[in-house]
Amino acid sequence: MSDDTTSGPTGIPSLEDWQHWTLVMGRAQQMLMQAWADSLEKGEPFKGWSAMPGMPGMPGTSGPSAFDFGMPGLAGSSGESGPGAPTGAAAPVDPMALMSAGAQAWAQGLEAWGKMLGVDPGSKAEAKDRRFAAPEWRENPLFDTIRQTYLALSDRMLGSVDEIEGVDEATRHKLKFAVRNFVDAMSPSNFALTNPQVLKRTIETRGENLLKGLANMLKDIAAGQVTQSKPGAFEVGRNLATTPGKVIHETPLYQLIQYTPTTEEVLEVPLVVFPPWINRFYILDLTPEKSFVRWCVDQGVSLFMVSWKSADESIADATLDDYVLKGQIDAIDTIRDLLDVKSVHAIGYCVAGTTLAATLAFLHARKQQSKVKSATFFTAQVDFAEAGDLKLFLGDETMGLLQQLTTEKGYLDGRYMAATFNLLRGRDLIWNYVVNNYLLGDEPPPFDLLHWNSDTTNLPAGWHRNYLDTLYRGNKLVECGGIAVAGTPIDLGKVSTPTYIQAGREDHIAPPQSVWKIMQQFKGDKRFVLAGSGHIAGVVNPPAAGKYQYWVNEQPCDTLDSFIEGATEHHGSWWPDWIAWLKKQDPRTVKASGARVPGKGKLKAIENAPGRYVRER
């Protein structure tokens, strides 16, 4: 980073410099005033950072305000100062000196804390961390010291949680989560005066990056969520969710999509996919090269997809009974009747997998289990004893907040759920964008998965609270008769449907040890596969990509540890393993004609896939 930041021969800012930085400050103030005026016009108070959960500068936190991100060279430019400030009584201040002073203060503060805690900065000097991947963090001795000391302090603080005596594991888990989020928030990479990349960009652009960043921030505040993918790069139906098909059935709760076959023959037993209602279904139908839907169709599967309606007042009172009876069973029966088949294969992803387990138990209780030939679970949980970090958000205060947020309309704005999931990976899904979007003033790159991640859905309030309270907090689903569907007590231990269970090794939403518990509940034939990566990338891993790996163990195993100990690793996607398993359940095929073609059977096409429900807010 160059020290030549002024036009004066002695390093003192020139009149033009002062005028420029005063103009920058004025433009920033004008942008804030305009945002305030726009909020008043809408009849809403300007909430600033408080409108964006998990962001710095929220009331009651130690995070920075918008201007704490750094407007270099503005010392003395407010109040009585102005373009003529260099001629005033106060001595002019070099903008670079101001920046260096801030970094020096950080370095000294970190060093003092390090000495007090007995931290050796060099112990974490080579830690791999993409926050500090830029060469400026190592080339400049000052920032290298900041980096090393911060990493060592972070390691020490996180380690101290494990050393605390006399606390139960649940409390230790909460403490570790809180400490991890604190140290991530306080990373020197998140602040303009301690991030050499931001300082360099600010000098190079003469503050334009900070103005662009402020504009980005104000847009995100107005939208109520952080922008994670380039706006306008993706559109459902244009370059996402493009697999050909038709909506052939519609209820107030969901639309049923039937996809157009691409093979001359298809499996006689059709497949229906139940995606989570807390997200859009097209996570399984992203760009064509990533689409699980397109891949299945090309494998000769008669494929149907449920597209849940984003909650509004019309379904605000939906319950578990609705999602089982009017959702999953209605879809199963609709397909059976359309194709004149006895049974279907079913996939349940995440929370829809939890509901699929309840559906299977209900069908067994009603002696109707033959309706489902096989069940596949993507990162789904039925026993929530070890459900991961989401359990940290289930305290009485959170449940009370959910009640307040949903009292008026009866449904929960999906942006609150998105904020919760972002907090689980705050370093990657929050602070990464604070630096990129707000400090560097850049747009995030186009990324289909993160576009989907930001495409939120609303949730029926009562059912959402009941799901959290009954399943996550009460763990009632694994109790025999702990839950009833349509008045019928259900028992997962009665389920004998052949089952394929996929878990992600790095899944932080449905940890593999939690997903494994399905193996201990169902009594039928089961196959467990542990996939590389996490909750999304571990599922959406097309074979052509050649990424990650998966593990299988053909021997009976009582625990996940024993499964891993004897597992065989396979490179690439687990999808081929799954399709081979599916075809073994019933290999018979039929011609891909008549009702197997969307709109050609007794159910006529309502509209083209992906349908309108997936586009509704």
C-alpha positions in Angstrom: 0.0 0.0 0.0 1.5 3.3 -1.0 2.1 6.1 1.5 1.7 8.7 -1.3 -1.8 9.7 -0.4 -1.7 13.4 -0.7 -0.8 15.9 -3.4 1.3 18.2 -1.2 5.1 17.9 -1.3 5.3 17.5 2.4 2.6 14.9 2.8 0.1 17.6 4.1 -3.3 17.3 2.5 -3.9 20.0 -0.1 -6.9 22.2 -0.4 -8.2 19.9 -3.2 -7.8 16.9 -0.9 -9.8 18.5 1.9 -12.5 19.6 -0.5 -12.8 16.1 -1.9 -13.1 14.3 1.4 -15.6 16.9 2.6 -17.6 16.2 -0.5 -17.4 12.5 0.2 -18.8 13.2 3.7 -21.5 15.4 2.3 -22.6 12.7 -0.2 -22.7 10.1 2.6 -24.9 12.4 4.7 -27.1 13.1 1.8 -27.6 9.3 1.2 -28.5 8.7 4.8 -31.0 11.6 4.8 -32.6 10.3 1.7 -32.9 6.9 3.2 -34.5 8.5 6.3 -36.9 10.5 4.1 -37.9 7.4 2.1 -38.7 5.5 5.3 -40.9 8.4 6.6 -42.7 8.5 3.3 -43.5 4.8 3.8 -44.7 5.5 7.3 -41.9 3.5 8.8 -39.1 4.6 11.2 -35.6 4.4 9.8 -34.2 1.4 11.7 -30.7 1.5 10.4 -28.7 -1.5 11.3 -31.4 -2.8 13.7 -33.4 -3.8 10.6 -30.8 -6.4 9.8 -30.5 -9.2 12.3 -26.9 -10.3 13.0 -25.4 -7.1 11.7 -22.9 -4.8 13.5 -24.0 -1.6 15.0 -27.3 -2.9 16.4 -28.5 -1.1 19.6 -26.9 -2.6 22.6 -23.9 -4.1 20.8 -20.3 -3.0 20.5 -20.4 -3.2 16.7 -19.6 -0.1 14.6 -22.1 2.3 13.2 -22.1 3.1 9.4 -19.5 5.8 9.8 -17.3 3.6 12.1 -16.5 1.7 8.9 -14.2 4.6 8.2 -14.3 7.9 6.2 -10.6 8.6 6.1 -9.4 12.2 6.1 -12.5 13.6 7.6 -11.0 14.8 10.9 -11.9 18.4 11.3 -14.3 18.4 8.4 -17.5 18.7 10.4 -18.9 21.5 12.5 -17.1 24.8 11.9 -14.7 23.1 9.5 -15.2 23.1 5.7 -13.2 23.3 2.5 -11.0 25.8 4.1 -10.1 23.7 7.1 -6.4 23.5 6.4 -6.2 27.3 7.1 -7.9 27.0 10.5 -6.4 27.0 13.9 -6.2 23.2 14.1 -3.2 21.6 12.3 -4.2 19.6 9.2 -4.3 15.8 9.6 -2.8 13.4 7.1 -5.6 10.9 6.2 -3.0 8.1 6.0 -1.8 9.0 9.5 -5.3 8.8 10.8 -5.7 5.4 9.3 -2.4 4.2 10.7 -3.2 5.5 14.1 -6.4 3.4 14.2 -4.5 0.3 13.1 -1.8 1.0 15.7 -4.4 1.4 18.4 -5.9 -2.0 17.5 -2.5 -3.6 17.4 -1.6 -2.3 20.9 -4.9 -3.3 22.3 -4.6 -6.8 20.9 -1.1 -7.1 22.2 -2.1 -6.0 25.7 -4.9 -8.6 25.8 -2.5 -11.2 24.4 0.0 -10.6 27.1 -2.7 -10.7 29.8 -3.9 -14.1 28.5 -0.4 -15.5 27.9 -1.0 -15.8 24.1 1.9 -16.4 21.7 0.9 -14.6 18.5 3.3 -16.7 16.4 1.4 -19.9 17.3 -1.4 -19.1 14.8 0.7 -17.2 12.3 0.2 -19.7 9.5 -3.5 -20.5 10.2 -5.5 -20.9 7.0 -8.2 -18.4 7.0 -9.6 -16.7 3.9 -10.4 -13.5 5.8 -6.6 -12.9 5.8 -5.7 -14.5 2.5 -4.7 -11.2 0.8 -0.9 -10.6 0.8 -1.3 -7.2 2.5 -2.0 -9.0 5.7 1.5 -10.4 5.7 3.5 -7.9 3.8 2.8 -5.0 6.2 4.4 -5.8 9.6 1.7 -3.8 11.4 -1.2 -5.8 9.9 0.7 -9.0 10.2 1.0 -8.4 13.9 -2.8 -7.7 14.1 -3.6 -10.8 12.1 -1.4 -13.1 14.2 -2.5 -11.7 17.5 -6.1 -11.8 16.6 -5.9 -15.5 15.5 -4.0 -16.4 18.7 -6.5 -14.6 20.9 -9.5 -16.2 19.1 -8.0 -19.6 19.6 -7.3 -18.9 23.2 -10.8 -17.6 23.9 -12.5 -20.5 22.2 -10.2 -23.0 24.0 -11.1 -21.4 27.4 -14.7 -22.5 27.0 -13.6 -26.1 27.0 -11.6 -25.5 30.2 -14.6 -24.1 32.2 -15.5 -26.5 35.0 -18.9 -27.2 36.5 -21.1 -26.6 33.4 -23.2 -29.1 31.5 -22.6 -29.7 27.9 -25.7 -27.8 26.8 -24.4 -24.7 28.5 -20.9 -25.2 27.2 -22.4 -25.5 23.7 -24.2 -22.1 24.1 -21.0 -20.5 25.5 -18.9 -21.8 22.6 -21.4 -20.5 20.0 -21.5 -17.1 21.7 -17.8 -16.8 21.9 -17.3 -18.0 18.3 -19.8 -15.4 17.1 -18.1 -12.7 19.2 -14.6 -13.4 17.9 -15.9 -13.6 14.3 -17.6 -10.2 14.7 -14.5 -8.6 16.2 -12.2 -9.7 13.5 -9.9 -6.9 12.3 -11.0 -7.8 8.7 -14.5 -6.4 9.5 -13.3 -2.8 10.2 -12.1 -0.3 7.7 -9.2 1.0 9.8 -7.8 -2.4 10.5 -8.3 -4.0 7.1 -5.4 -3.2 4.7 -7.4 -4.2 1.7 -10.1 -1.7 2.6 -7.5 1.0 3.3 -5.8 0.4 0.0 -9.1 0.5 -1.9 -10.1 3.7 -0.1 -6.9 5.5 -1.0 -7.1 4.2 -4.6 -10.7 5.3 -5.1 -10.5 8.4 -2.9 -13.4 7.1 -0.8 -15.7 6.0 -3.6 -15.7 2.4 -2.3 -17.1 3.6 1.0 -19.9 5.6 -0.7 -20.7 2.5 -2.9 -20.7 0.4 0.3 -23.0 2.8 2.1 -25.4 2.6 -0.9 -25.2 -1.2 -0.8 -25.9 -1.2 2.9 -28.9 1.2 2.7 -30.4 -1.0 0.0 -29.9 -4.1 2.2 -31.5 -2.3 5.1 -34.5 -1.4 3.0 -34.8 -5.0 1.8 -34.3 -6.4 5.3 -31.5 -8.9 4.4 -27.9 -9.0 3.2 -27.3 -9.3 -0.6 -25.3 -12.5 -1.1 -25.4 -12.9 -4.9 -25.3 -10.4 -7.7 -28.8 -8.8 -8.2 -30.4 -9.7 -11.5 -28.0 -12.6 -12.3 -30.6 -15.3 -11.7 -34.3 -15.6 -12.3 -36.6 -18.6 -11.6 -37.8 -20.0 -14.9 -35.1 -18.2 -16.9 -31.9 -19.8 -15.7 -33.0 -21.5 -12.5 -35.7 -24.2 -12.2 -35.8 -24.7 -16.0 -36.4 -28.5 -16.2 -39.5 -28.8 -18.5 -42.7 -29.9 -16.9 -46.2 -28.8 -16.0 -48.2 -28.0 -12.8 -50.9 -30.6 -13.0 -52.5 -30.2 -9.5 -53.0 -27.3 -7.1 -54.3 -26.8 -3.6 -54.1 -23.8 -1.2 -51.0 -25.5 0.3 -49.0 -26.7 -2.6 -48.6 -27.1 -6.4 -47.7 -30.5 -7.9 -45.2 -30.4 -10.8 -44.9 -33.3 -13.2 -41.7 -33.3 -15.3 -41.5 -34.2 -18.9 -39.7 -37.6 -19.5 -36.6 -37.6 -21.6 -36.3 -41.4 -22.0 -38.4 -43.8 -24.0 -39.2 -45.8 -20.9 -39.5 -44.8 -17.2 -39.6 -46.6 -13.9 -43.2 -47.9 -13.3 -43.1 -46.6 -9.7 -43.0 -42.8 -9.9 -41.0 -40.6 -7.5 -42.4 -37.6 -5.6 -40.1 -35.1 -3.9 -41.1 -33.2 -0.8 -38.7 -30.2 -0.4 -38.6 -28.2 2.9 -41.4 -25.6 3.1 -39.0 -23.2 4.7 -37.2 -22.9 1.4 -38.0 -22.9 -2.3 -38.0 -26.3 -4.1 -35.6 -25.2 -6.8 -32.6 -26.0 -4.6 -33.0 -29.3 -6.3 -33.4 -27.7 -9.7 -30.8 -25.0 -9.9 -28.9 -24.4 -13.1 -29.2 -27.4 -15.5 -25.7 -28.7 -14.8 -26.5 -28.8 -11.0 -30.1 -29.9 -11.2 -31.0 -33.1 -9.3 -34.4 -32.9 -11.0 -33.0 -32.9 -14.5 -30.6 -35.7 -13.6 -33.4 -37.9 -12.2 -35.5 -37.4 -15.3 -32.5 -38.4 -17.5 -32.2 -41.6 -15.4 -35.7 -42.7 -16.5 -37.6 -41.6 -13.4 -41.2 -40.4 -13.6 -40.7 -37.4 -11.4 -43.1 -35.2 -9.4 -42.2 -32.2 -7.2 -44.2 -30.5 -4.5 -43.9 -26.7 -4.6 -45.1 -25.3 -1.2 -47.0 -22.1 -1.0 -45.2 -19.3 0.8 -47.5 -18.7 3.8 -50.0 -15.8 3.8 -53.2 -15.3 5.7 -54.9 -18.0 3.7 -52.8 -20.8 5.2 -51.7 -19.1 8.4 -53.5 -21.7 10.5 -51.9 -24.7 8.8 -50.8 -27.5 11.1 -48.9 -30.8 11.1 -52.1 -32.5 10.1 -52.3 -30.3 7.0 -48.8 -30.9 5.8 -49.3 -34.7 6.3 -52.8 -35.2 5.1 -53.5 -32.2 2.7 -49.8 -32.1 1.6 -47.8 -35.3 1.4 -50.6 -37.9 1.4 -52.7 -35.8 -1.0 -49.8 -35.6 -3.4 -49.1 -39.3 -3.0 -52.8 -40.2 -3.7 -53.0 -37.7 -6.6 -50.0 -39.4 -8.3 -51.2 -42.9 -7.7 -54.6 -42.1 -9.2 -53.1 -40.2 -12.2 -50.8 -43.0 -13.2 -53.0 -45.9 -11.9 -50.2 -47.3 -9.7 -50.3 -48.9 -6.3 -47.4 -47.0 -4.7 -44.8 -44.2 -5.2 -41.2 -43.6 -4.1 -40.9 -40.5 -1.9 -38.0 -38.2 -0.9 -38.2 -35.9 2.1 -35.6 -33.1 2.4 -34.8 -31.5 5.8 -38.0 -30.6 7.7 -40.1 -32.2 4.9 -38.2 -35.4 5.7 -39.2 -35.1 9.4 -42.8 -34.8 8.2 -42.4 -37.7 5.8 -41.4 -39.8 8.8 -44.6 -38.8 10.5 -46.5 -39.6 7.2 -45.0 -43.1 7.0 -45.9 -43.8 10.7 -49.4 -42.5 10.1 -49.8 -44.7 7.0 -48.6 -47.7 8.9 -51.0 -47.0 11.7 -53.8 -46.9 9.2 -52.6 -50.0 7.4 -51.9 -48.0 4.2 -48.1 -48.3 4.2 -48.2 -49.9 0.7 -48.8 -46.4 -0.8 -45.0 -45.7 -0.4 -42.7 -48.2 -2.0 -39.5 -46.6 -0.6 -38.5 -43.5 1.3 -35.4 -41.4 0.9 -34.3 -38.8 3.5 -32.0 -35.9 2.6 -30.4 -34.5 5.8 -33.5 -35.1 7.8 -34.0 -35.6 11.5 -36.6 -37.4 13.6 -34.8 -37.5 16.9 -33.7 -34.0 18.0 -31.6 -34.9 21.0 -28.4 -33.9 19.1 -29.9 -31.4 16.6 -27.0 -29.0 16.5 -26.7 -25.3 16.8 -30.3 -24.5 15.9 -31.3 -25.7 19.4 -29.5 -22.6 20.7 -32.3 -20.5 19.3 -35.1 -22.3 21.2 -35.1 -20.5 24.5 -38.2 -18.9 26.0 -37.1 -15.5 24.8 -36.9 -16.7 21.2 -40.3 -18.4 21.4 -41.8 -15.2 22.9 -40.2 -13.1 20.1 -41.8 -15.5 17.5 -45.1 -14.9 19.1 -44.7 -11.1 18.9 -43.5 -11.2 15.3 -46.5 -13.3 14.1 -49.4 -12.0 16.1 -50.7 -9.6 13.6 -50.7 -11.6 10.3 -50.4 -15.2 11.6 -47.3 -16.0 9.6 -43.6 -15.5 10.1 -41.7 -13.4 7.5 -39.1 -15.7 6.0 -36.3 -13.2 6.4 -36.2 -13.9 10.1 -35.5 -17.6 9.5 -32.9 -16.6 6.9 -31.2 -14.4 9.4 -31.1 -17.3 11.9 -29.5 -19.6 9.4 -27.0 -16.9 8.4 -26.0 -16.5 12.1 -25.1 -20.2 12.2 -22.3 -19.4 9.7 -21.9 -15.7 10.4 -18.3 -15.6 9.2 -19.2 -16.8 5.7 -22.8 -15.5 5.4 -22.7 -12.2 7.2 -19.2 -10.8 7.8 -17.9 -11.8 4.4 -20.5 -9.5 2.8 -20.0 -6.7 5.3 -16.4 -6.5 4.0 -17.1 -7.2 0.3 -20.3 -5.2 -0.1 -20.0 -2.4 2.5 -16.3 -1.8 3.0 -14.8 -2.6 -0.4 -18.0 -1.4 -2.2 -18.1 -4.4 -4.5 -21.1 -6.4 -5.7 -21.1 -10.1 -4.6 -20.4 -12.5 -7.5 -23.3 -14.3 -9.1 -23.9 -17.6 -7.2 -27.1 -19.6 -7.8 -27.0 -21.4 -4.5 -26.8 -18.1 -2.5 -29.5 -16.5 -4.7 -31.7 -19.4 -3.6 -30.6 -18.9 0.0 -31.9 -15.4 -0.1 -35.2 -16.3 -1.7 -37.1 -16.6 1.5 -40.5 -18.1 2.2 -43.0 -17.2 4.9 -44.0 -19.8 7.5 -47.4 -20.5 9.2 -46.8 -19.1 12.6 -48.6 -21.6 14.8 -47.2 -24.6 13.0 -43.7 -23.2 13.0 -43.8 -22.6 16.8 -45.3 -26.0 17.3 -42.6 -27.6 15.2 -39.9 -26.0 17.3 -41.6 -26.6 20.6 -42.9 -30.2 20.0 -40.0 -31.6 18.0 -36.8 -29.6 18.8 -37.6 -28.9 22.4 -39.9 -31.7 23.4 -38.5 -34.4 21.0 -42.0 -36.0 20.9 -41.7 -37.6 17.5 -39.6 -40.4 18.8 -42.0 -41.2 21.6 -44.5 -43.9 20.9 -47.7 -42.0 20.7 -46.0 -38.7 21.5 -47.6 -37.1 18.4 -50.9 -37.8 16.8 -51.9 -37.1 13.2 -55.6 -36.5 12.6 -56.2 -38.0 16.1 -54.2 -41.2 15.3 -51.1 -41.7 17.6 -48.1 -42.6 15.6 -45.0 -44.7 16.3 -41.9 -44.5 14.2 -40.8 -47.9 15.4 -43.6 -49.5 13.3 -42.2 -48.1 10.0 -40.9 -50.9 7.8 -40.7 -49.0 4.5 -37.3 -49.5 2.8 -35.3 -46.4 3.5 -32.3 -44.6 2.1 -30.8 -42.1 4.5 -28.2 -39.4 3.4 -26.3 -37.2 5.8 -23.7 -34.5 5.3 -20.4 -34.8 7.1 -20.1 -31.1 7.8 -23.8 -30.4 8.2 -24.3 -27.8 10.9 -28.2 -27.8 10.5 -28.8 -31.5 10.6 -25.6 -33.0 12.1 -24.8 -36.5 10.9 -25.0 -38.0 14.4 -28.6 -36.6 14.5 -29.6 -37.9 11.1 -28.1 -41.3 12.0 -30.8 -41.7 14.6 -33.3 -42.6 11.9 -31.4 -45.9 11.6 -32.3 -46.6 15.2 -36.0 -45.8 14.8 -37.3 -47.5 11.6 -37.4 -51.3 11.6 -37.3 -51.9 7.8 -34.3 -52.3 5.4 -32.1 -49.2 5.6 -29.1 -47.9 3.8 -27.1 -45.0 5.3 -24.7 -42.8 3.2 -22.5 -40.2 4.6 -21.7 -37.5 2.0 -18.9 -35.0 2.0 -19.7 -31.3 2.7 -22.8 -30.0 4.4 -26.6 -29.4 4.4 -26.8 -28.1 0.8 -23.6 -28.9 -1.1 -23.7 -32.4 0.4 -27.0 -32.9 -1.3 -26.6 -30.9 -4.5 -23.6 -32.6 -5.8 -24.0 -33.7 -9.5 -21.8 -36.6 -10.7 -20.4 -34.5 -13.6 -18.8 -32.1 -11.1 -16.6 -34.8 -9.7 -16.6 -33.1 -6.3 -16.5 -34.3 -2.7 -17.0 -38.0 -1.7 -19.3 -40.3 0.1 -18.9 -43.3 2.5 -20.9 -46.5 2.7 -20.6 -49.5 5.0 -22.2 -52.7 3.9 -21.9 -54.3 7.3 -24.6 -53.8 10.0 -23.6 -51.0 12.4 -25.1 -49.9 15.7 -23.6 -46.4 15.9 -22.4 -43.7 13.5 -18.8 -44.2 14.9 -18.8 -47.9 14.0 -20.2 -47.0 10.5 -17.4 -44.5 10.0 -14.8 -46.9 11.3 -15.6 -49.6 8.7 -16.8 -47.3 5.9 -15.5 -47.3 2.4 -14.8 -44.0 0.8 -16.0 -43.3 -2.8 -15.0 -40.3 -4.8 -17.6 -37.9 -6.2 -21.4 -37.8 -6.0 -23.6 -40.3 -4.1 -26.4 -39.8 -6.6 -25.5 -42.9 -8.6 -25.4 -45.0 -5.5 -28.9 -43.8 -4.7 -30.4 -44.4 -8.1 -29.0 -47.9 -8.2 -30.7 -48.5 -4.8 -33.9 -47.0 -6.0 -34.1 -49.2 -9.1 -33.5 -52.3 -7.0 -36.7 -51.6 -5.0 -38.7 -52.2 -8.2 -36.8 -52.3 -11.6 -39.9 -52.6 -13.8 -40.4 -49.9 -16.5 -43.2 -48.7 -18.7 -43.4 -46.6 -21.9 -43.1 -42.9 -21.3 -46.4 -42.1 -22.9 -50.0 -41.2 -22.0 -50.4 -40.0 -18.4 -46.6 -40.2 -18.0 -46.4 -37.0 -20.1 -47.5 -33.9 -18.2 -51.0 -32.9 -19.2 -51.8 -36.0 -21.2 -53.6 -37.9 -18.5 -56.8 -37.1 -16.5 -55.1 -34.1 -14.9 -54.6 -31.3 -17.4 -51.8 -28.8 -17.3 -52.5 -25.7 -15.2 -49.3 -23.9 -16.1 -45.7 -24.5 -17.1 -43.1 -25.5 -14.5 -41.9 -24.1 -12.2 -45.3 -22.6 -11.5 -46.4 -19.4 -9.7 -46.2 -20.6 -6.1 -42.4 -20.6 -6.2 -42.4 -17.0 -7.4 -44.8 -15.7 -4.7 -43.4 -13.8 -1.7 
